[in-house]
Amino acid sequence: MGCDAANDTYIRLHSDERGICRIYQMSIDEREWKLWREGEPFPQRFTATISEDGNTITGRWEKAPDGQTWQIDFNSRPPQGHAVALARSS
């Protein structure tokens, strides 16, 4: 994850063992975290809610295989007792 402070934008670079590499746009505030990308093979987005105490993030990944109709790819929640640390700008 990275920040372009001059433009107040964030990005996330993703790569995995399948050889997939993607760039996601990102936004985050005290209660919501979003990632999204357009492009092949299909658009994707992640939307998550941050708990009031800041210790739990619950979200879901969605994809639009036809480029328009969104469907849940998978849900995401950290294991019970797993601490989540978020960097907050001051």
Secondary structure as GFF3:
##gff-version 3
##sequence-region A 1 90
A	DSSP	beta_strand	2	4	.	.	.	ID=ss1
A	DSSP	beta_strand	9	15	.	.	.	ID=ss2
A	DSSP	beta_strand	21	28	.	.	.	ID=ss3
A	DSSP	beta_strand	32	37	.	.	.	ID=ss4
A	DSSP	beta_strand	44	50	.	.	.	ID=ss5
A	DSSP	beta_strand	57	63	.	.	.	ID=ss6
A	DSSP	beta_strand	71	76	.	.	.	ID=ss7
###
